[in-house]
Amino acid sequence: MIAFFWWLKHIGLICIACVFLVFGIQLVVAAYTLDDPFAFVLTFFASNLMILISAVLMIGFIWRVVSVFKKEGIDKDGE
């Protein structure tokens, strides 16, 4: 039962990271419609930071899930 919650937690975290990644991409696109240069620079860099952090977290969670999935596959094969 604990394994089920572990998988559910990591799939949920991957989904949350995907939502923030998409939101960051939408924000960087919206930054180009701003007329104020100061607001553009702040929005542009903030959205790029959001994209970077969410992408790194998503890759980390996927890496952890894949490594556990491979390890369970090896254990089931008897190697």
BAVEXVEX-602367 format. One record per residue (C-alpha): residue in one letter; x, z, y. Coordinates in nm, 3 decimals. Layout:
<sites>
resn=a	c1=X	c3=Z	c2=Y
...
</sites>
This chain:
<sites>
resn=m	c1=0.000	c3=0.000	c2=0.000
resn=i	c1=0.291	c3=0.071	c2=0.233
resn=a	c1=0.425	c3=-0.279	c2=0.171
resn=f	c1=0.091	c3=-0.427	c2=0.280
resn=f	c1=0.106	c3=-0.240	c2=0.611
resn=w	c1=0.470	c3=-0.346	c2=0.659
resn=w	c1=0.375	c3=-0.712	c2=0.618
resn=l	c1=0.068	c3=-0.670	c2=0.839
resn=k	c1=0.275	c3=-0.499	c2=1.110
resn=h	c1=0.539	c3=-0.771	c2=1.116
resn=i	c1=0.286	c3=-1.054	c2=1.116
resn=g	c1=0.110	c3=-0.881	c2=1.406
resn=l	c1=0.437	c3=-0.844	c2=1.596
resn=i	c1=0.516	c3=-1.212	c2=1.542
resn=c	c1=0.171	c3=-1.304	c2=1.676
resn=i	c1=0.217	c3=-1.082	c2=1.982
resn=a	c1=0.558	c3=-1.238	c2=2.050
resn=c	c1=0.400	c3=-1.585	c2=2.022
resn=v	c1=0.130	c3=-1.488	c2=2.274
resn=f	c1=0.390	c3=-1.371	c2=2.524
resn=l	c1=0.598	c3=-1.683	c2=2.465
resn=v	c1=0.300	c3=-1.907	c2=2.540
resn=f	c1=0.210	c3=-1.694	c2=2.844
resn=g	c1=0.567	c3=-1.726	c2=2.973
resn=i	c1=0.558	c3=-2.103	c2=2.932
resn=q	c1=0.227	c3=-2.121	c2=3.120
resn=l	c1=0.374	c3=-1.902	c2=3.393
resn=v	c1=0.681	c3=-2.122	c2=3.438
resn=v	c1=0.456	c3=-2.427	c2=3.465
resn=a	c1=0.239	c3=-2.245	c2=3.720
resn=a	c1=0.549	c3=-2.151	c2=3.921
resn=y	c1=0.598	c3=-2.515	c2=4.015
resn=t	c1=0.262	c3=-2.519	c2=4.195
resn=l	c1=0.364	c3=-2.243	c2=4.437
resn=d	c1=0.433	c3=-2.335	c2=4.798
resn=d	c1=0.639	c3=-2.031	c2=4.895
resn=p	c1=1.005	c3=-2.070	c2=4.786
resn=f	c1=1.055	c3=-1.694	c2=4.748
resn=a	c1=0.748	c3=-1.661	c2=4.524
resn=f	c1=0.866	c3=-1.962	c2=4.323
resn=v	c1=1.208	c3=-1.813	c2=4.257
resn=l	c1=1.066	c3=-1.475	c2=4.157
resn=t	c1=0.801	c3=-1.628	c2=3.930
resn=f	c1=1.042	c3=-1.878	c2=3.779
resn=f	c1=1.306	c3=-1.621	c2=3.683
resn=a	c1=1.051	c3=-1.365	c2=3.565
resn=s	c1=0.883	c3=-1.621	c2=3.340
resn=n	c1=1.217	c3=-1.736	c2=3.199
resn=l	c1=1.308	c3=-1.375	c2=3.120
resn=m	c1=0.971	c3=-1.330	c2=2.948
resn=i	c1=1.029	c3=-1.647	c2=2.744
resn=l	c1=1.379	c3=-1.537	c2=2.646
resn=i	c1=1.280	c3=-1.186	c2=2.538
resn=s	c1=0.971	c3=-1.295	c2=2.344
resn=a	c1=1.159	c3=-1.578	c2=2.171
resn=v	c1=1.440	c3=-1.346	c2=2.063
resn=l	c1=1.194	c3=-1.085	c2=1.935
resn=m	c1=0.996	c3=-1.351	c2=1.748
resn=i	c1=1.311	c3=-1.489	c2=1.585
resn=g	c1=1.420	c3=-1.136	c2=1.490
resn=f	c1=1.085	c3=-1.052	c2=1.330
resn=i	c1=1.077	c3=-1.383	c2=1.143
resn=w	c1=1.433	c3=-1.328	c2=1.025
resn=r	c1=1.343	c3=-0.981	c2=0.893
resn=v	c1=1.033	c3=-1.112	c2=0.713
resn=v	c1=1.224	c3=-1.402	c2=0.556
resn=s	c1=1.508	c3=-1.176	c2=0.441
resn=v	c1=1.264	c3=-0.933	c2=0.278
resn=f	c1=1.073	c3=-1.224	c2=0.124
resn=k	c1=1.397	c3=-1.364	c2=-0.024
resn=k	c1=1.501	c3=-1.021	c2=-0.151
resn=e	c1=1.164	c3=-0.969	c2=-0.323
resn=g	c1=1.192	c3=-1.315	c2=-0.476
resn=i	c1=1.535	c3=-1.233	c2=-0.615
resn=d	c1=1.411	c3=-0.900	c2=-0.754
resn=k	c1=1.119	c3=-1.067	c2=-0.928
resn=d	c1=1.345	c3=-1.330	c2=-1.086
resn=g	c1=1.560	c3=-1.057	c2=-1.237
resn=e	c1=1.885	c3=-1.153	c2=-1.066
</sites>
